[in-house]
Every structure is written in C-alpha cells, then in structure tokens.
Amino acid sequence: MRDFLDLNWIGLYNVAKVMRVYGTRQSIWEVGVLSMNFRRSVILTLAATACLLLTSSVGFASLGGTVKLGWIGSLTGDQAVWGQCELNTVKMLAEEINAAGGLLGAKIQVIGYDTRGDAMEAVNAVRRLTSQDKVVTIIGPNTSGHAIPISSVLEEMKVPDIATVATNPKVTVVDGKVKPFNFRVCFIDPYQGAVAAGYAYDVLKFRKAAVLYDVADDYSQGLTEFFISTFTQKGGQIVAKEAFKFGDSDFRPQLSKIKAANPEVIFMPYFFKEVALSANQARELGIKATLMGGDGWPSEVLIEMAADAVNGSYVVNHLDFDDPDVADFKARYTKKYGLAVELNGFLAHDAFLVFVDAVKRANSFNPVAIRDAIETTKIKGITGNINIDKNTHNPEGKDAAIIKIVNGNYVFQQKYSPK
C-alpha cells in the first residue's frame, strides 16, 4: 500500500491532468509538493470513484441493499379502484420476494405516485421517479393517454417502463419505430378491436352495429377505429357513430340517434363509470341492442352501478377470471387486502413478473441492462404467455378472452382470435 500511495513523477503527471480536468490550476511541480496526506486523499478519492464505476455495472441498489421499483397510476378520480389494485399488487409481490430473501440479494422498495388521471401528472411522476428516487424500472400506467407522453422522459433518463393495460399502439411504436424504453404486458387496440368486431360478426351473427365512443381518449378512439374497420371488412354495416367527451354524464342525445338507427349491437369502448351511466340511460330509452366493450369495462364497480343494464353484454378481456392459473393470486390478494382483484391487478402481477425475470437474467439492477433483458422476455404469466417482440415491445400472440355478463357475474365464454 505504501508503494501505491508514494506517488512517482509519472503518477503526479496523471494526477495533475485529472486536477486540470476538474478545474484546478496547479502545475505538476505544485502537485509534487503536496503533502502526503493530501496525495493520499486524492488517490483514495480516485479509487473510490473507480469502485463506484465498477459497482454501477452490477446494479443501482443502494448501499443499504435496497433496489427501488417505481409505479404510477390513478389513486384518485374515477379509475382509483384500478390504480389502488395495481399498487396493492406490486407492493404485495415485492413483500413476498423480500420475505424470501430479496431479488439478487436486495430488498425491493416500491415507490408509487398518483397521476390523478392527468397526463402531465404522469410525466411529472416519471420525472420524479427517475431523477429523484432513482428507480430502476417503472410499472404502469394503465391508460394509453398517460403511457404515451412519458416516453421522452424514459428515453432521456434511460429507465424502462412496463405498462399494464395501456393498449394504444403508440405506447410502444410510433411511425414504425419502437420506443426504446416503453414496454407492455397487454395486447393492443388493433387486436382488441378486431376481436370484438370478429366475435360480433362471426359468432353472434350481428350485421348492424353502432358505436358510442370518447372522442377525447386515445384508447377509445383506437378501439373504435379497428372495430369499424374489421366489422365493415367482414360485410357488416355501421349504422351510427356517436361521440362524447370525458366528463360527460348525459348520453341521451347520442343514444337517441343510435336508437333511431336500430342496431343489433352497440360497441362502447370506454371505461366502467361511463359504461354504467350510458348503459342505464340506453335501457331507459328502450334500447334493446346487445352491448359490447373492451378491457375498460371489467370492474366490480360496473356491476354495482349497472347490473341489470349490462346483463347479457359481452366484453373483450385479457383473461378468464375463473382460470385455475389465477386462483392462487386471487386468494393471496383477497386474504391480504380483503378485496376482490380488479382486472388491472392481474396485469400488474405479470408486469412485476417481467421485471423480476429481466433482473435475474441480466444479473443486474442497471436500468439499461434490465431494458435489454425485457426485450427478450419469454415467460408464462397468469394472463397468458408473455413473449416480448423486440421490434414492437408488445407481448405478441396473447389470446383474448370473451366474457359475458350474466346476472352480475363475469362468465367466460371462449378464447377468441380474429380470422
């Protein structure tokens, strides 16, 4: 150690260069007259810096053996029930791993922020998680309108995000170019819209459809586009297309026009609160058509608000709630929180599995190494096989589950893929 600390002139020359880089003006001769204590502190500082650089390739875990995992979603507002279920799920799974010894020996600390149902809040939350909290990965959000604008921050900070139920294609790909740090565990709107239209036409034998959608929501617009495209290509007719804006509570003007068009099925690609309101109003107006929706429907809140109005409706979902593969998770969640699992909890579960799998295969907490590992994910989740395509960052080939609402229950019908 003494030989190492007793700098020779070549070493002093190198130290002088380092000092000049960091803004000092001492010459090599001035360096030569530094006290042994000062020279020793310089060497130790350089050695410590080197150690930090080396350990950064192993991971971003703190000195206390903790690795930080971020989560964003709505904890207030209309979709708070989904957001709270997601955060509960991620925290529960982290606690279970920590109790079993941790992830690569580190304890997982979950840091969650409320987006308040606002896209700018989502961006601010991601900025805070990546720059202040130093998380290595983020899970969520569950909406496309929030998942799309966070991309620039993720790319700037080089931290991966795994969206849960954000289904718009632009979440991961724009103009044919994949976003390097955005991933998801759900299927996308073109597939979901095609499933709904194909099932309505091929299985239910409907030929006349109407659409009521949220013109201000990326998710709703996407499903509408692909439902109409698939349904008309098959030979069906769209007899009415009516729009509303998020926050509306009176849908009677649009529904009256839809009633006059006499459709056999009404496609309603938006979220459970508005579904409940519009479904109740549709029945009050005497509309008898079958109602159909996407993955924005499934919630216990929908059943509480509109059980009779949505009875007999069909939903495109990510899984069969009664599948044996999900039973254990449902039981653990209900035991811990005293609540039933919402749809988002199942997708948050699989997003967490993707994170853990990527960390283990990368053998690192470095966010870029985790990102690289996520690109080659091939695991079985409780919502199906998750095989991430490097060119799309989507789980390609996931089956959709058709669910029928029967007397207040979500009853699985079949797995369905559009032809």
N, C-alpha and C positions, 0 to 999 in steps of 0.2 A: 504493500500500500504506500510506503514511504517513497519508493521509486516512482510510483504513479503520480503522487502529489508533488514531488520535487520537479517542477516543470523545467524542461530544457528549452533552449532558444527556439527550436522548431515549434515546440508546443506553444511558446509565448507568441510566436508569429501567428499561429492559428487562433489563439485567444484574442489577439489584437484585432484580427479580421472579424471575429464574432462580435467583439465590442463595437467595432465601427458599424456593423450591420444594425446593431440595436441603438445607434445614435451617440455613442461615446466618442471622444476625440483623442484619447490617449494614443501616443505612438508606441511602437514596440519596445522602445527604450524605457518609456514610462511604465509600461507593463512590467518590465524586468525588475523594477524597484518596488513593486507591490509587496506588501507584507505576505508572509507565508499564510497567515490566517485568511487574508482576502483571496489569495490564489486558491487556497483550499476550498473556500466557499464558491468560487467560480466553477471549479471542477465538479464539486458536488451538485451545484445547480444544473450544470450541463448533463451530468449523469442522471439526475432525477428527471430532466426533460426527456432524455433518451428512454428511460424506463416508461414514462407516460406514453411516448410514441409507440413503444413495443406493446404495452398493455392495451392500447386502443384497438389493435388488430384482434385482440381476444374478445373484447366486449366493452359496452358502455355502462356496465354495472358499477354502482358507486362503491366507495371504499368500505361501506358497511355491508356489502354483499346484497344489494338491492338493485333490481332492474325495474325500470318504470315503463308501464304499458298504458297508453292513452285510450280514452273513449270519448266520443262526442255523440250527442243526440238530444232529443227534446225531453226535458224533465218537467216542463211547464207547458201549458197550452193543450190543444186538442189531442195531440199524439203523445202526451206524457205517459200514458199507460204502456205504450210500446217502448219508449225510451227507458222508463224505470225498469221494465222487464229485461231489457238488454244489459243495462248496467248491473242489475242484480245478478244476472247470469255470469257476466265476466268476473265480477268480484267473487262469486261462489266458486267458479272453476279455479281462479287464482289461489283462493284459500285452500282448496283441495290439493293443488300441486305443492303449495308451501308446506302443508302438513306432511306431505310425502317426501320432503327433502329439498324441494325447490326445483328450479329449472337451471341446469348446468351449475348447480350448487348455490344459485342466488334466489332470494325471495322476490316474488313478483309484487310490485306495488301498483295498484290500479288508480289512475288519476282520471276522473271524469268531469266533463264540463257540459253545462246545459246550453244548447243552441237557441233555446226559446222559440223554436220554429222559424228562425230567421237566417237567411243565407250569410249575411255579413257577420252574424254572431258565430256561425260555423267557421268562417275564415279566421276570425279573431281567436276562437278557441284553438284551432290548429296552430296558429302562430304562437300562442302561449304555451301549448304543449311541447312544441319543438324547440323554441328558443329559450324558454324559461325553465320548463320542467325537464327537458332533455329526455323525452320518452324515445324508445327505440322503434316503436310501431304504434299505430292508432287503429282502433276498431270502431266502425261506424263511419258516417251516419247512415240512417236508414231511409233517407229520401234523396232522390236524384238531384233535386233543386239545391241541396246542400253539398252533395258529394261532388258536383261538377266544379263549382268555383274554388274549392280548396286545393285544386291540382297545382296551381302556381306556387303556393307555399310549400307543399310537399316536395316539389321538384327543387325549389330553392334550398330547402333545409335537408334534402336527401333522406327523408323518412317515409317508409311505406305506410299506406293506409289500406285496410281491408273493409270495404263497405258491406253492410249486412243485407238490406232489402232495397238498395238503390239500383233500379233496373233499366234506366235510360242508357242507350248505347254510348252516349257522350261521357259517361262517368269514366270509362277506360280508354275510349278510342275517339279521336276527332280527325276528320278528313283523312281517314285511313292510317293515321299514325297513332300508335299506342302511347298512352301516358305512362312514363317510366315508373311512377311510384303509386299508381292507383290500381287496386285490385277489388274483386268482389267475390262473394260465395253464392250469389243468386243468379238465376237465369235472367235474360234481358227482355225488354219490351217487345222487340220484333217476334221473339219466340212466344212470349206470353200472349200477345195479341193474336198471333196465328193459331195458337192452341184454342183460345176462346172462340174464334171465328170458325175454325175447323170442327170443333165439337158441336157448336150450334148448328152448323150446316150438315155435317156428315152423320152425326149421332142423333141429335134431337130433331133433325129434318126441318129446321126452320128455313124459310126462304125470304122473309121480310123482317128487316132489323132496323131499329132506331138506336141512336147514340146520344147520350147526355154526358157532357164532359166538362172539366175545369179548364178553361182557356188560359188560365194563369199558371198552370202547373206542368212542368216538363214531363212528369210521369204520366199524367192524364192525357196529355197531347200525344205522347209516344204510343200508348196503348190504342188510342183512338185511330191513329194513322194506320197501324198494322192490322187492327181488326177490320177496318173498312177495306183495306187492300186485299186481304185474304178472302173475306166474305164475298166481295164482288168478283174476284177472280174465279171463285168456285161456281158463280152463277147466281148468287144471292143479290138482293136489292136493298139498298139503304134508303128507307122511306122518309127518314127525318134525322137531322143532325143539329142538336141544340147545345148551346154553351152557357156556362155561368162562371162567375169569378169567386175565388176562395173568399170565404167570409159571408157569402150569400146564405140566407136561410129560407127564402121563399122560392121554390122551384115551380110553382103552379103555372106561370106563363109559358115556360118551356114545355112542361108536361102536358099542357092543354094542346099545344101544337103536335106533340108526339101522339097523343090520344087520337087526334083527328086523322093521323096517317095510318092508324090501325096496324101497328107492327105485331109480330108474333113474339119477339124478344127485344128487350131494351138492354143495351150494353152500357154499364155505368162504371167507368174506370177511374174511380177516385176513392177517398178514404171513408172509414166506417161512420164517422159522425154525419157527414153529408149524405152518405148512403142511407142511413137511418131516416134522416129528415125527408129526403126525396122519395124514398120507398113508401113511407107513411102517407105522404101527400099524393103519390101516384094512386095508391089504393083508395084514398078518399075521393079522388076524381073518377073512380070507377075503372081504372086501367087494370085489365086482367092479364096482360102480357107477362111472360116469364122474364124475370130479372137475372142479369148475369154480370159478374165483375171479376176483377183481378185480385192480386195479393194485398191490395189495400183494404179489403173487406174483413178478413178474419180477425175477430176480436169478440171477447165476451160482452163488450160494451154494445156492439151492434145488436146482439141478441136481446140485451136488456132494453134497448131503445125501440126495436122494431121487429120483435119476434114474429108476429103474425104477418107483417107486411113483406118480410123476406122469406117466408116459408115457401119452399119449393124452388128457391133460387139456386143458381149454380155459380161456383167460384173456382177460378184457376189458382191453385195453391202450390207451395213448394214441397209439401209433404202430406202424408196421411197422419193426422193427429193420433190415430189409434195404432199406428205401426208399432210392432213389438220393439223395433230398434230405438224408439224414443221413450219407451216406458220407464226405463231406469232414470233418465234425466228428469222426466216429469215428476217422478216420485221424490227425487232428491230436492228439486226446486220447491215443490209444494211443502215438503217437510220443513225446509229452512225458512221459507217466507210466508207460508200459509195461504198461498195464492196459486191459481192455475197459471200455466205458462202461456204467454201470448205468442203469436207467430214469430215475432222478432226474436224471442228468446232462443228459438231453435237455430236461427241463422247466426245469432251472436255466438252460440255454442260452437258452431262449425268454423266461424271466423277465428275464434280462440284456438281451436284445434290446428288451423292452418298456421297461426303464429307459432305455436309450440313446436309443430313439426319442422317449420323453417329454421327456428333457432337451433334445434337439435342437429339438423343436417348441416347447417352452416358451422356449428360448433362455435358460435359467436353471438355477441349482442351488438355487433356493428350493424347499424340500420341498412347500409348498402349490401352487406353480406346477407342479411335477412331478406331484403328485396330480391336478391339474386336467387335465393333458395325458394321463395314463394313462386317464382316464375316456373319452377319445375315441380310444383306440388301435385302429388297423386295420392290422395288418401280417401278413406271411406268415412263420411260424416253421417250424422243422423238424418240429414236431409237428402242423402244420396252420395254418389261418388263425386269427389271434387278433383277434377283434373284440369289444372290451370293451363290454358293455352298461352304460350309466350308471346304470341302475336296479337292477342286480344286482352289478356289478363282476366279472362272470364272462365268460369267452370263449364267447359264445353260438354254437351251430351247429357245434361241433367234432365231427368224426366219431370213432367208436370203432373200434379195430382188434381183430378177433378173432384170437387167436393160439392155435395148438395146439402142445403139447409133443410132439415126435416124436424119439425116440432121443437125448434130451439137447439138442435144438435147439428154439428158439422159431420156429415156422414160421407165417408169415402166412396166414390163411385168406381174410378179406374185410373190407371196411369195412361196418359194420352200424349202422343206426339203428332203434330200436324203432318199430313202427307204432302 
